[in-house]
Amino acid sequence: MEYVGIVAILLVVVLWIRLSSLESKLNSLKEELSSLKWQSGTTGNAYAPSSITSAINPDLEQKLHALIMENQTIRAIKEVRVATGMSLADAKSYVQNLEQKYRPMR
């Protein structure tokens, strides 16, 4: 009888580990899908969905431009995330698109 309890506990642990692994993979796939949507332009805008684009006002874009020109990409990504609530992957993609816009030779 004791072995049945041990086997049950081991089974639960194995299933828990497998579930955690699947959740991690799912989150990774969601970020990749989001990034692909941005790159393909299926969101209606090459840089951001219209609901987020409205949060990027001319003042913010000017600030992002200055940060990009000063090679402060990480700070630019942070500014986008704070202003829009974008995920890290989406904000990075947005800023990379701006970098191509502002520095096409890079």
C-alpha positions in Angstrom: 0.0 0.0 0.0 2.9 2.3 0.8 4.2 1.9 -2.8 1.0 3.1 -4.3 1.3 6.4 -2.4 4.9 6.9 -3.5 4.1 6.1 -7.1 1.2 8.6 -7.0 3.4 11.3 -5.6 6.0 10.6 -8.3 3.4 10.7 -11.0 2.1 14.1 -9.7 5.7 15.5 -9.6 6.4 14.3 -13.2 3.1 15.7 -14.5 3.8 19.0 -12.7 7.2 19.3 -14.3 5.8 18.5 -17.7 3.0 21.0 -17.3 5.5 23.7 -16.3 7.6 22.9 -19.4 4.6 23.1 -21.7 3.6 26.5 -20.1 7.1 27.8 -20.8 7.0 26.7 -24.4 3.5 28.2 -24.9 4.7 31.6 -23.6 7.7 31.4 -25.9 5.5 30.6 -28.8 3.1 33.5 -27.9 6.0 36.0 -27.9 7.3 34.6 -31.2 3.8 34.8 -32.8 3.4 38.4 -31.6 6.8 39.3 -33.1 5.9 37.7 -36.4 2.6 39.6 -36.5 4.6 42.9 -36.0 7.1 42.0 -38.7 4.4 40.9 -41.2 2.3 44.1 -40.6 -0.9 42.1 -39.9 -1.7 44.4 -37.0 -2.6 47.2 -39.5 0.5 49.2 -38.8 4.1 48.3 -39.5 5.1 49.3 -36.0 2.2 48.9 -33.7 -1.5 48.1 -33.4 -3.6 51.3 -33.7 -4.6 51.2 -30.1 -0.9 51.3 -29.1 0.0 53.8 -31.9 -2.2 56.4 -30.2 -0.1 56.1 -27.1 3.0 56.9 -29.1 2.5 60.7 -29.4 4.9 63.0 -31.3 6.7 63.9 -28.0 7.4 60.2 -27.2 8.6 59.5 -30.8 10.9 62.5 -30.6 12.3 61.2 -27.3 12.7 57.7 -28.9 14.5 59.3 -31.9 16.9 61.0 -29.6 17.6 57.9 -27.6 18.2 55.8 -30.8 20.6 58.4 -32.2 22.5 58.3 -28.8 22.7 54.4 -29.2 20.5 54.0 -26.1 18.3 51.3 -27.5 17.5 49.7 -24.2 16.3 52.9 -22.7 14.1 53.5 -25.8 12.6 50.0 -25.4 11.9 50.8 -21.7 10.2 54.1 -22.7 8.0 52.3 -25.2 7.0 49.7 -22.6 6.2 52.3 -20.0 4.1 54.4 -22.3 2.2 51.6 -24.1 2.3 48.5 -21.9 3.8 46.5 -24.8 5.6 43.2 -24.1 9.3 43.2 -24.1 9.4 41.4 -27.5 6.9 43.9 -29.0 8.7 47.0 -27.7 12.0 45.6 -28.9 10.5 45.0 -32.4 9.0 48.5 -32.4 12.3 50.2 -31.5 14.2 48.1 -34.1 11.8 49.3 -36.7 12.4 52.9 -35.6 16.1 52.2 -35.8 15.8 51.1 -39.4 13.7 54.2 -40.1 16.1 56.6 -38.4 19.4 54.8 -39.4 18.7 52.8 -42.6 22.4 52.3 -43.2 23.0 50.3 -40.0 
